[in-house]
Amino acid sequence: MNTIDIYKGGCKKCGICIAFCPRTVLSQGDDGFPFASNPEACTGCRWCELRCPDFAIVVHEDEHTDR
């Protein structure tokens, strides 16, 4: 399973990462910050990471994950 780190200090809660995730891995929390609500569905495509305007999200791929 991939790990998704969201750096709240840099995140402005825009929701772009949530909108671009093709597998519905991310959701918006009660505090407005995104979080991995469905991490087992992450394929490591990094769309969330690539689209984040603040570089506040990083996907760490599990070496055993098949694309």
C-alpha positions as CSV (number, residue, x, y, z in Angstrom):
1,M,0.0,0.0,0.0
2,N,1.2,3.5,-0.9
3,T,1.6,6.2,1.8
4,I,0.3,9.7,1.3
5,D,1.8,12.5,3.3
6,I,0.0,15.8,3.5
7,Y,1.9,18.7,4.9
8,K,-0.7,20.9,6.6
9,G,1.7,23.7,7.0
10,G,1.8,24.2,3.2
11,C,-1.7,23.1,2.3
12,K,-4.3,25.8,1.6
13,K,-7.2,23.4,1.5
14,C,-8.0,24.0,-2.2
15,G,-9.2,20.5,-2.9
16,I,-7.3,20.1,-6.2
17,C,-5.7,16.9,-5.0
18,I,-9.1,15.5,-4.1
19,A,-10.6,16.5,-7.5
20,F,-7.7,15.0,-9.5
21,C,-7.5,11.6,-7.8
22,P,-8.9,9.0,-10.2
23,R,-9.4,6.4,-7.5
24,T,-11.2,8.5,-4.9
25,V,-8.4,8.0,-2.4
26,L,-8.6,11.4,-0.8
27,S,-11.4,13.1,1.0
28,Q,-11.8,16.4,2.8
29,G,-11.7,16.2,6.6
30,D,-13.8,18.2,9.0
31,D,-10.9,20.6,9.4
32,G,-10.8,21.2,5.6
33,F,-7.6,19.4,5.0
34,P,-7.4,16.4,2.6
35,F,-6.7,13.0,4.0
36,A,-6.3,9.5,2.6
37,S,-9.7,8.0,3.4
38,N,-9.2,5.1,1.0
39,P,-5.4,4.5,0.9
40,E,-5.6,0.9,-0.2
41,A,-7.0,2.2,-3.6
42,C,-4.0,4.3,-4.3
43,T,-2.1,3.2,-7.4
44,G,0.7,5.6,-7.0
45,C,-0.2,7.7,-10.1
46,R,0.8,10.8,-8.3
47,W,-1.8,13.0,-9.9
48,C,-2.5,14.5,-6.5
49,E,1.2,15.3,-6.0
50,L,1.7,16.7,-9.5
51,R,-1.3,19.0,-9.3
52,C,-0.8,20.4,-5.9
53,P,0.1,24.1,-6.4
54,D,1.8,24.2,-2.9
55,F,3.8,21.0,-3.1
56,A,2.0,19.9,0.1
57,I,1.4,16.3,-0.8
58,V,3.8,13.5,-1.4
59,V,3.1,9.9,-2.4
60,H,5.5,7.3,-1.3
61,E,5.1,4.1,-3.4
62,D,5.2,0.8,-1.7
63,E,7.8,-1.3,-3.5
64,H,5.3,-4.1,-3.8
65,T,2.6,-2.1,-5.5
66,D,1.7,-3.2,-9.1
67,R,0.7,-0.4,-11.4
